[in-house]
Amino acid sequence: MPILEARNVSKSYSIDGRPITVLDDVSLAVAAGEFLVVRGASGSGKSTLLTILSGLDRPDLGRIVMEGKDITELSEDDLAPLRN
């Protein structure tokens, strides 16, 4: 069982009224003890992915599952202990 999963995650922002898709249907699974590197060009969505995986931001679509628990819709109070 993965300790962290992103399931079909998408995220867009609006810049000058124009939607910019930063993440488009991203899925990944990280097993316990696994080492993961996120790399890519500037502006490719690395920081957006990490903020969504950590619960600091929410995806427009998709789910984030941490240790079997879907954290996508958790309240800020419920997310705080996970972030620590």
C-alpha positions as CSV (number, residue, x, y, z in Angstrom):
1,M,0.0,0.0,0.0
2,P,1.4,3.4,-1.0
3,I,2.0,6.0,1.8
4,L,1.1,8.8,-0.7
5,E,-1.0,8.8,-3.8
6,A,-2.1,11.4,-6.3
7,R,-5.0,10.1,-8.4
8,N,-5.8,12.0,-11.6
9,V,-4.9,15.4,-10.2
10,S,-5.5,18.5,-12.2
11,K,-4.9,22.2,-11.3
12,S,-5.5,25.4,-13.3
13,Y,-5.0,29.0,-12.5
14,S,-6.5,32.1,-14.1
15,I,-4.1,34.7,-15.4
16,D,-5.6,37.8,-16.9
17,G,-8.9,35.9,-17.3
18,R,-7.2,33.1,-19.2
19,P,-7.1,29.6,-17.7
20,I,-3.6,28.1,-17.4
21,T,-3.4,24.4,-16.8
22,V,-0.5,23.6,-14.5
23,L,-1.2,19.9,-13.8
24,D,-3.3,17.7,-16.1
25,D,-4.4,14.3,-14.9
26,V,-1.3,13.5,-12.8
27,S,-1.2,10.2,-10.9
28,L,1.6,8.8,-8.8
29,A,2.1,6.5,-5.9
30,V,5.0,6.6,-3.3
31,A,5.8,3.5,-1.3
32,A,7.2,3.5,2.2
33,G,11.0,3.9,2.0
34,E,10.9,5.0,-1.6
35,F,12.9,8.1,-2.6
36,L,11.2,10.3,-5.2
37,V,12.6,13.2,-7.2
38,V,10.4,15.8,-8.8
39,R,12.2,17.6,-11.6
40,G,11.3,19.6,-14.6
41,A,11.7,22.9,-16.3
42,S,10.8,26.2,-14.6
43,G,7.0,26.6,-14.7
44,S,6.3,22.9,-15.3
45,G,4.2,22.5,-12.1
46,K,6.7,21.0,-9.6
47,S,5.8,23.4,-6.8
48,T,2.1,23.2,-7.5
49,L,2.3,19.4,-7.3
50,L,4.2,19.5,-4.0
51,T,1.8,22.0,-2.4
52,I,-1.1,19.8,-3.4
53,L,0.5,16.6,-2.2
54,S,1.2,18.3,1.2
55,G,-2.4,19.6,1.6
56,L,-1.4,23.2,1.4
57,D,-3.5,23.6,-1.8
58,R,-6.4,21.6,-3.3
59,P,-6.6,20.1,-6.7
60,D,-9.4,21.2,-9.1
61,L,-9.9,17.6,-9.9
62,G,-8.6,14.3,-8.5
63,R,-7.7,13.0,-5.1
64,I,-4.8,12.9,-2.7
65,V,-4.5,9.9,-0.5
66,M,-2.1,9.8,2.4
67,E,-1.6,6.5,4.3
68,G,-5.0,5.3,2.9
69,K,-6.9,8.4,4.0
70,D,-8.3,10.8,1.3
71,I,-7.1,14.2,2.4
72,T,-8.6,16.1,-0.5
73,E,-11.7,17.4,1.3
74,L,-10.3,17.6,4.9
75,S,-10.9,20.9,6.8
76,E,-7.9,23.1,7.6
77,D,-8.1,21.9,11.2
78,D,-7.9,18.3,10.1
79,L,-5.0,19.0,7.7
80,A,-2.8,20.8,10.3
81,P,-1.6,17.7,12.1
82,L,-0.8,16.0,8.7
83,R,1.3,19.0,7.6
84,N,3.3,18.9,10.8
